[in-house]
Amino acid sequence: MSRPDHAIADWDYDTLREECGVFGILGHPEAATLTALGLHALQHRGQEAAGIVSFDGRQFHSERQLGLVGDHFTDPATVKRLPGHMAMGHVRYSTTGETILRNVQPLFAELEVGGIAIAHNGNFTNGLTLRRHLISEGAICQSTSDTEVVLHLIARSKKPASSDRFVDALMHLEGAFSLVAMTRTKLIGARDANGIRPLVLGDLDGKPIFASESCALDIIGAKFVRDVQNGEVVICELQPDGSVTIESVRPFPPRPERVCLFEYVYFARPDSIVSGRAVYSARKRMGINLAKEAPVEADVVVPVPDGGTPAAIGYAQQSGIPFELGIIRNHYVGRTFIEPTQSIRAFGVKLKHSANRAEIAGKRVVLIDDSIVRGTTSVKIVQMIRDAGAKEVHIRVASPMIYHSDYYGIDTPDPEHLLANQHADLQSMCRYIGADSLAFLSIDGLYEAVGGQKRNADAPQFTDHYFTGQYPTPLTDLEGRGTKDPKTVSLMREAS
């Protein structure tokens, strides 16, 4: 559940990073190729590793690699090693488990009910507790990924059918999960009872597809059917005559969906539809609401690429201040610079961003960012804008302040390292960043942008604990680790 020691984010870990993306298709002769394309569309959800498992009617085939989808799965020889009419895949950023090949998903096991592959987007907040219990009963874990506990739970289930065992395993899990599993005849998709992580059901020529986001359907010309509902298990089965049946099972007590707000703020691709809401439109409305809440006299609105662009467009339209690309992003900074030498690190954000001096010099600039985590990158960007000749620099953030860590699959720093917890007030934060003014979107402004209504404090419509501290599930593993942060302990007990 905690940030792995090896995972040093770009420039002092001053960004939020998504957990994973999943994709699966049943009954198509080009299953592996389509899965590779779907994973390519989901690459933004995880860049550390990618894997695909296929089944050809006789045996399962697996290709799992560290690195990007395009580094491996564009090779025809690789895809040729994945024959079959059904396949599923995964792109990974590790919020639990090391970045090593044995942790790359989909994970596969040959059980008494047959082979099963599984991939997971999210994080089990009782994964470590379940692992300890399973090991005490004799289980031998082959990876350090929390996803493996699902395979062990399936193996220990007394249910006769693989799909029933899968559902039985889900009943032991806490936290956030969108899961895709594949057996010899079935493709199964499931979301946790709160629906924290997204999962959609699509169709390509009558063949069912599961994907983390709708953009993965668009890339292969598939149509969006619907969202997999929170607490739902969808079982697609290939019949002997080649037809496909789809069954919906709801093993959890019904409750309202609470999608993670950061899917809209930061993680989902702008062209995706998440739970019926267009991500781009939501981000643009965030900027509109931000302009209403925190106006400023300025000459130009500049987004911090790429996340701040839709919000900056909304801010510019609402305020009447011209929108310009005052920062140009270099998209070709690769993994070479993830752990740079000190001499390279001194260049800071200039490796990724360059000021467009012609649109900045002598002007009062409003910088629009989607979020601020630790603030170290914001310091460097503000200085870069000043060095380019800006007269004033005002920062507006299209989400509220982040006070709390996430335990549902978003890699966040510990609370004491978050900017909002390091300063007594907004003015202190502003001085640290070096801006002339600083303002964040309110929680109600964010809720209205995404869902059209203010936040219901008694029953929040979305998962928003990183802003509010109101965790939607128990945090069993955190309690077992004996966290010393009194605020987190109190919130954890409240969630339990």
Secondary structure, 3 states (H helix, E strand, C coil): CCCCCCCCCHHHHCCCECCEEEEEEECCCCHHHHHHHHHHHCHHHCCCEEEEEEECCCCEEEEEEECCHHHHCCCHHHHHCCCCCEEEEEEECCCCCCCCHHHCCCEEEEECCEEEEEEEEEEECCHHHHHHHHHHCCCCCCCCCCCHHHHHHHHHCCCCCHHHHHHHHHCCCCEEEEEEEECCCEEEEEECCCCCCCCEEEEECCEEEEECCCHHHHCCCCEEEEECCCCCEEEEEECCCCCEEEEEECCCCCCCCCCECHHHHHHCCCCCEECCEEHHHHHHHHHHHHHHHCCCCCCEEEECCCCCHHHHHHHHHHHCCCECCCEEECCCCCHHHCCCCHHHHCCHHHHCEEECHHHCCCCEEEEEECCCCCCHHHHHHHHHHHHCCCCEEEEEECCCCCCCCCCCCCECCCHHHCHHHHCCCHHHHHHHHCCCEEEECCHHHHHHHHHCCCCCCCCCCCECHHHHCCCCCCCHHHHHHCCCCHHHHHHHHHHC
